[in-house]
Amino acid sequence: MAWFNENSGYGCHIVDLQRHALRYYSFPALARLMGWHRILREDGVISIARSFRRSDWRRYLDQAGVQADISWHLFRLCVSQAEGMR
């Protein structure tokens, strides 16, 4: 984040999965119901388990000295920093 802050001309926008128990436990059933491939079902659970929570992002941003907005959209966290937020 500090690198993005120093090197981006317009800011940055990061979208990542949110680690959440409901999503973690419901994803396998949804993926099976949708008929998705086994690799996608297994990788999806791993991705959810390794994703961040809002508090994780806030801590990382604070450590990097970066001011950014964090918003939530359907089990995804969006970290946005516009040019004027530096």
C-alpha positions as CSV (number, residue, x, y, z in Angstrom):
1,M,0.0,0.0,0.0
2,A,2.8,2.4,0.8
3,W,4.3,1.7,-2.7
4,F,0.9,2.4,-4.3
5,N,0.6,5.6,-2.3
6,E,4.0,6.8,-3.5
7,N,3.9,5.6,-7.2
8,S,0.3,6.0,-8.4
9,G,-0.7,9.1,-10.2
10,Y,-4.4,8.9,-9.6
11,G,-4.8,6.7,-6.5
12,C,-5.7,3.0,-6.4
13,H,-8.7,0.8,-6.0
14,I,-8.4,-2.8,-4.6
15,V,-11.2,-5.3,-4.5
16,D,-10.8,-8.4,-2.4
17,L,-13.0,-11.1,-0.8
18,Q,-14.0,-10.5,2.8
19,R,-13.3,-13.3,5.2
20,H,-16.6,-14.2,6.7
21,A,-18.0,-17.4,8.3
22,L,-21.3,-17.3,6.4
23,R,-19.5,-17.1,3.1
24,Y,-16.9,-19.7,4.0
25,Y,-19.5,-22.3,5.0
26,S,-22.1,-21.5,2.4
27,F,-19.8,-21.3,-0.6
28,P,-19.3,-25.1,-1.1
29,A,-23.0,-25.7,-1.2
30,L,-23.6,-22.8,-3.6
31,A,-20.8,-24.0,-5.8
32,R,-22.0,-27.5,-5.9
33,L,-25.6,-26.4,-6.6
34,M,-24.3,-24.2,-9.5
35,G,-22.4,-27.2,-10.9
36,W,-19.0,-25.5,-10.8
37,H,-15.9,-27.5,-11.3
38,R,-14.2,-29.2,-8.3
39,I,-11.1,-27.1,-8.6
40,L,-13.2,-23.9,-8.4
41,R,-15.1,-25.2,-5.4
42,E,-11.9,-26.1,-3.5
43,D,-10.0,-23.0,-4.5
44,G,-12.9,-20.7,-3.6
45,V,-12.9,-22.0,0.0
46,I,-9.2,-21.4,0.2
47,S,-9.5,-17.9,-1.2
48,I,-12.2,-17.0,1.4
49,A,-10.1,-18.4,4.2
50,R,-7.1,-16.4,3.2
51,S,-8.9,-13.1,2.6
52,F,-8.9,-10.1,4.9
53,R,-11.4,-8.5,7.2
54,R,-12.1,-4.8,7.4
55,S,-10.0,-4.6,10.6
56,D,-7.1,-6.3,8.8
57,W,-7.2,-3.7,6.0
58,R,-7.4,-0.8,8.4
59,R,-4.4,-2.1,10.3
60,Y,-2.3,-2.5,7.1
61,L,-3.3,1.0,5.9
62,D,-2.4,2.5,9.3
63,Q,1.0,0.7,9.3
64,A,1.7,2.0,5.8
65,G,0.6,5.5,6.7
66,V,-2.0,5.4,3.9
67,Q,-5.4,7.2,4.1
68,A,-8.1,5.2,2.2
69,D,-11.8,4.4,2.3
70,I,-12.9,0.9,2.9
71,S,-16.4,-0.1,1.7
72,W,-18.3,-3.4,1.7
73,H,-20.1,-4.9,-1.3
74,L,-21.5,-8.4,-1.2
75,F,-18.7,-10.1,0.8
76,R,-16.1,-8.0,-1.0
77,L,-14.1,-5.2,0.6
78,C,-13.1,-2.3,-1.7
79,V,-10.2,-0.2,-0.6
80,S,-10.1,3.1,-2.5
81,Q,-7.7,5.9,-2.4
82,A,-8.3,8.9,-4.7
83,E,-5.5,11.3,-5.7
84,G,-6.6,13.9,-3.2
85,M,-6.6,11.5,-0.1
86,R,-2.8,11.4,0.3
